[in-house]
Amino acid sequence: MNLAAAHPGFLSPTGVEVAFVLVGLATLGAALLTVTTRQLVHAALWLVVALGGLAVEYLLLTAEFIAWVQVLIYVGSVVVLLLFGLMLTKAPIGRSPDADSGNRWVALAVAVAAAGTLVWVVVDAFRTTWIDLGGPAQGSTEVTGAILFRHWVLPFEALSVLLLAALVGAIVLSKRTGRER
Amino acid sequence: MHLAYPAVLAVLLFCVGLYGVLARRNAILVLMSVELMLNAVNLNLVAFDVWLRDTLHAGQALTLFTITIAAAEIGIGLAIVLLVHRNRGTSDVDQLTDLADTGTEPGPVHFGGPGSASIAPGTDNPDETTADQALPARGQTA
């Protein structure tokens, strides 16, 4: 009770919170359109809106470097890769009536049940928790670079080897061998 | 800022992605939904990192690692989807049921037998005849 009385209320939001909620609503709407639209290319373009909205959320959480990485890698390359995949698998332009599988109502039930449970748990657990966004930025490029190359060098290098192996594997998988054709 | 806002947004994005993975039929749309789920996790990691003011900033480092692994995953995943589309003529996950346990057909699936009809590619594919001929041949050599 003391904790609840001491924390800032939900009814007098700060400017950052208002911006966060508005961008969050746009992100959520774009994500919903991504998974429900029947036009496959539009799904990829709505995914751009959702991922860009998430980058803005990172900026509002003062994680500046991650926001730009999000824009560069997700919006810049992953979505382009997905669009190329749609083209190369001859995805139909325009409405495709069979974009959703037959078990979509079961899927909807599972998703709504999971959302209800998780929202209840999360709100119950973090109702009174307050993020202090003041002070020096937590995720500026300087801070991120310092921690990444001071404390996380070995995972960073291991990850670069993993990425190299994955991309070589992707090239080998998608290369046509001579005897096939 | 209340921690509840980013946490609830992450939960809702995750569940939207969950719905997409379960309900979509095209394999590339399934991959897009997986991306949404990964991004929800990233938002959680960043929010908790900023809340805890971790000196090692483990949340942000893990977010960068997750983004990299997601890029690797989408590369491999798209290569596999393209390979499946080239061999089968479809990227419809409902039709790729070679490993499914139907419960009606005991024993292994015999290539070239009646069971091979279920893995025939779609009709709009020009490679249909070559893929159809390749499947029994592969079964005989195996």
Interface residues (C-beta under 8 A of the other chain):
Chain A: P8 F10 T14 V16 E17 F20 V21 G24 T27 L28 A31 L32 T34 V35 L40 A43 A44 L47 A50 L51 L54 E57 Y58 L60 L61 T62 A63 F65 I66 V69 Q70 I73 Y74 S77 V78 L81 L82 F84 G85 L86 L88 T89 K90 A91 D98 A99 D100 S101 G102 N103 R104 V106 A107 L108 V110 A111 V112 A114 A115 L118 V119 V122 V123 F126 R127 T129 W130 I131 D132 L133 Q138 G139 V143 T144 I147 L148 H151 W152 P155 F156 L159 L162 L163 A166 L167 G169 A170 I171 L173 S174
Chain B: M1 H2 L3 A4 Y5 P6 A7 V8 L9 V11 L12 L13 F14 C15 V16 G17 L18 Y19 G20 L22 A23 R24 R25 N26 A27 I28 L29 L31 M32 S33 E35 L36 N39 N42 L43 V46 A47 D49 V50 W51 R53 L56 H57 Q60 A61 T63 L64 F65 I67 T68 I69 A70 A71 A72 E73 I74 G75 I76 L78 A79 I80 V81 L82 L83 H85 S91 D92 V93 D94
